[in-house]
């Protein structure tokens, strides 16, 4: 099974996924890490936060390279967990994290959106000094980004014949979100 896990930056996606991996042993692929690696090799960026600011046309060929890498990894693995964003906020608007060709080639089974309140995300971002996030500067902006993520997760499921699954990452209870995803993976393995 292939699971694509989304979340607005600051939702706690990576922390939840680390618990899922520890419990299930599922192979994790971080789309952003692969993209950053390719873009740095090609001299397109110097830091990760520059990725979403690039012209979209220059990003499409990189997406194709990322998909090829994921498919190569998938040949040697059973279940895959692909960590990415459903929507990146760019100067041109929201850009879907997966385009139609990527969806068609990867053929994921389930799209999981990890969610929490905009207030929680806002608070987490204020504490994170390692990133340069000047977009989504208000609760209203974050609420919009959360809605766009939910809409795209559902749309991706429709386009692939997969399922959409929504998990709340409750403040102070990361085990709840991780547990729901672990149960989902275990049901897929049954």
C-alpha positions as CSV (number, residue, x, y, z in Angstrom):
1,X,0.0,0.0,0.0
2,X,1.1,3.6,-0.7
3,X,0.1,6.2,1.8
4,X,0.6,9.9,1.1
5,X,0.6,12.0,4.3
6,X,-0.1,15.7,4.1
7,X,-0.2,18.5,6.6
8,X,0.1,22.3,6.7
9,X,3.6,23.2,7.8
10,X,3.6,23.3,11.6
11,X,0.8,20.8,12.1
12,X,3.2,18.3,13.6
13,X,3.3,15.9,10.6
14,X,6.9,14.9,11.0
15,X,6.6,14.1,14.7
16,X,3.5,12.0,14.1
17,X,5.2,10.2,11.2
18,X,8.2,9.3,13.3
19,X,6.0,7.5,15.8
20,X,4.2,5.7,13.0
21,X,7.5,4.5,11.5
22,X,8.8,3.4,14.9
23,X,5.6,1.3,15.4
24,X,5.1,-0.1,11.9
25,X,8.5,-0.1,10.2
26,X,6.9,1.4,7.1
27,X,9.4,2.9,4.6
28,X,9.2,6.7,4.7
29,X,9.9,8.9,1.7
30,X,10.1,12.7,2.3
31,X,9.1,14.4,-0.9
32,X,10.5,17.7,0.3
33,X,13.9,16.2,1.1
34,X,14.1,14.6,-2.4
35,X,13.0,17.9,-4.0
36,X,15.5,19.9,-2.0
37,X,18.4,17.5,-2.9
38,X,17.6,17.7,-6.6
39,X,17.2,21.5,-6.6
40,X,20.4,22.0,-4.7
41,X,22.3,19.7,-7.1
42,X,20.9,21.8,-10.0
43,X,21.8,25.1,-8.3
44,X,18.1,26.2,-8.2
45,X,18.1,26.9,-4.4
46,X,20.4,27.5,-1.5
47,X,17.9,26.7,1.3
48,X,14.6,24.8,1.6
49,X,12.4,27.8,2.0
50,X,13.3,29.0,-1.5
51,X,11.7,26.0,-3.1
52,X,8.1,27.3,-2.9
53,X,9.2,30.7,-4.3
54,X,10.6,29.3,-7.6
55,X,8.7,29.7,-10.8
56,X,6.3,26.8,-11.1
57,X,7.5,25.8,-14.6
58,X,11.0,25.3,-13.2
59,X,9.6,23.0,-10.5
60,X,7.7,20.6,-12.8
61,X,10.7,18.8,-14.1
62,X,12.0,18.3,-10.6
63,X,8.6,16.8,-9.6
64,X,9.1,14.2,-12.4
65,X,12.6,13.4,-11.1
66,X,11.2,13.0,-7.5
67,X,8.5,10.6,-8.8
68,X,11.1,8.5,-10.6
69,X,13.1,8.2,-7.4
70,X,10.0,7.2,-5.4
71,X,9.1,4.6,-7.9
72,X,12.6,3.2,-7.7
73,X,12.5,3.0,-3.9
74,X,9.0,1.4,-4.2
75,X,10.2,-1.4,-6.3
76,X,12.3,-2.7,-3.4
77,X,9.8,-2.0,-0.7
78,X,6.4,-3.1,0.4
79,X,4.3,-0.4,2.0
80,X,5.4,3.2,1.4
81,X,4.6,6.4,3.4
82,X,5.2,9.5,1.3
83,X,5.4,12.6,3.3
84,X,4.6,15.9,1.5
85,X,2.2,18.8,1.4
86,X,-1.1,18.8,-0.4
87,X,-0.7,22.5,-1.2
88,X,2.3,24.8,-1.2
89,X,1.5,28.5,-0.8
90,X,3.5,30.2,-3.5
91,X,3.6,33.8,-4.8
92,X,1.4,32.6,-7.7
93,X,-1.2,31.0,-5.3
94,X,-1.6,27.5,-4.0
95,X,0.3,24.8,-5.9
96,X,-0.8,21.2,-5.6
97,X,1.9,19.1,-4.1
98,X,1.1,16.3,-6.5
99,X,0.2,17.0,-10.1
100,X,-2.0,14.7,-12.2
101,X,1.0,12.9,-13.8
102,X,2.6,12.3,-10.4
103,X,-0.7,10.9,-9.1
104,X,-1.1,8.6,-12.1
105,X,2.4,7.3,-11.8
106,X,2.5,6.9,-8.1
107,X,-1.0,5.5,-7.8
108,X,-1.4,6.0,-4.0
109,X,-4.0,4.0,-2.1
110,X,-4.7,6.5,0.7
111,X,-4.3,10.2,1.3
112,X,-4.0,11.1,5.0
113,X,-4.3,14.7,6.1
114,X,-3.1,15.5,9.5
115,X,-4.9,18.5,11.0
116,X,-5.0,20.7,14.0
117,X,-6.4,24.1,14.7
118,X,-5.0,27.2,13.0
119,X,-4.2,28.6,16.5
120,X,-2.0,25.5,17.3
121,X,-0.2,25.8,14.0
122,X,0.3,29.6,14.5
123,X,1.8,29.0,18.0
124,X,4.1,26.3,16.8
125,X,5.4,28.4,13.9
126,X,6.1,31.3,16.2
127,X,8.4,29.1,18.2
128,X,10.2,27.6,15.1
129,X,13.3,29.8,14.4
130,X,14.7,27.3,11.9
131,X,12.4,28.2,9.1
132,X,11.5,31.4,7.1
133,X,7.8,31.3,6.8
134,X,6.5,34.8,6.0
135,X,3.3,33.4,4.4
136,X,0.2,32.3,6.4
137,X,0.8,35.1,8.8
138,X,-2.7,35.2,10.3
139,X,-5.1,32.6,11.7
140,X,-7.4,33.3,8.7
141,X,-4.5,32.5,6.3
142,X,-3.8,29.3,8.1
143,X,-7.5,28.3,8.1
144,X,-7.6,28.8,4.4
145,X,-4.5,26.7,3.9
146,X,-6.0,23.9,6.1
147,X,-9.2,24.0,3.9
148,X,-7.2,23.8,0.7
149,X,-5.2,20.8,2.1
150,X,-8.5,19.0,2.9
151,X,-10.0,19.8,-0.5
152,X,-6.9,18.6,-2.3
153,X,-6.6,15.4,-0.3
154,X,-10.2,14.6,-1.2
155,X,-9.6,15.5,-4.9
156,X,-6.5,13.4,-5.1
157,X,-8.5,10.4,-3.7
158,X,-11.2,11.0,-6.4
159,X,-8.6,11.2,-9.2
160,X,-6.8,7.9,-8.1
161,X,-9.7,5.9,-6.8
162,X,-8.0,6.0,-3.4
163,X,-9.4,7.0,0.0
164,X,-9.0,10.2,2.0
165,X,-8.4,9.9,5.7
166,X,-8.4,12.8,8.1
167,X,-6.6,12.7,11.5
168,X,-6.6,15.3,14.2
169,X,-3.2,16.0,15.9
170,X,-4.5,17.0,19.3
171,X,-2.4,19.4,21.2
172,X,-0.3,17.5,23.7
173,X,-1.5,14.1,22.5
174,X,0.6,13.1,19.5
175,X,0.0,9.5,20.3
176,X,-3.7,9.9,19.3
177,X,-2.8,11.0,15.7
178,X,0.0,8.4,15.4
179,X,-2.3,5.7,16.7
180,X,-5.0,6.4,14.2
181,X,-2.5,6.2,11.3
182,X,-0.9,3.0,12.7
183,X,-4.4,1.4,12.8
184,X,-5.0,2.5,9.2
185,X,-1.7,0.9,8.1
186,X,-2.4,-2.3,10.1
187,X,-5.9,-2.6,8.5
188,X,-4.2,-2.2,5.1
189,X,-1.8,-5.1,5.9
190,X,-4.6,-7.4,7.0
